[in-house]
Amino acid sequence: METFTYADAPVEGLVSIVIPTYHKERYIGETLNSIGWQTYPHWELFVVEDSSVGPTEQMVADFARRHPEHRVEYSRNDRNRGAAHSRNVAFAKCRGEFVALIDADDRWFPEHLERSVEALRSTGKDLVYSSTVMIEDGTDLLPKTGGPQSSHPAEFPESLYRRNFITPSATVMRREVLADVGPWNTAMKYCEDQDFWLRCLRMGKQFQ
């Protein structure tokens, strides 16, 4: 599989945030707000809309105007190509030392980026991931948590073969992971995230 070739060295400390979206105008406003509320100040954002047409482009433009100190870029695929392709489009543009994933119907707690970058720096690992909280649509009730169970980290990486407990929206990685492992598999409609994690393991990348 091909790899990403970055012409320039990554910008130290910068987090490149990647959002693939398809008909998510109902939710992406909250997603963008959660990025704007981050306690970690050094980020750029790439939103790739997978050919759908609606208010998302204007919502991203409004968000960019509210955050002029950050690079915020919107693009649209010429046809529906899937989330993996949309992510790859954004990955190729990332300038940051770190790359953070978030889907257009998810949100981050305000300290997400700060704690993730701190974990990457303090451990020297390549990727960090966290648990997730499921939010009920329309009520914001918290019916359950997700992500790794207590046994999963202790049994890692074998536990990842039994169940994919690493959620993309809860993951931050070094840009060099993409350069070494390559793009996400666009031939896969489902489980393309687990495929990428397993390829990372095969390349010797370390998870925290």
Order of alpha helices (4+ residues) and beta strands (2+ residues): beta-alpha-beta-alpha-beta-alpha-beta-alpha-beta-beta-beta-alpha-alpha-beta-alpha-alpha
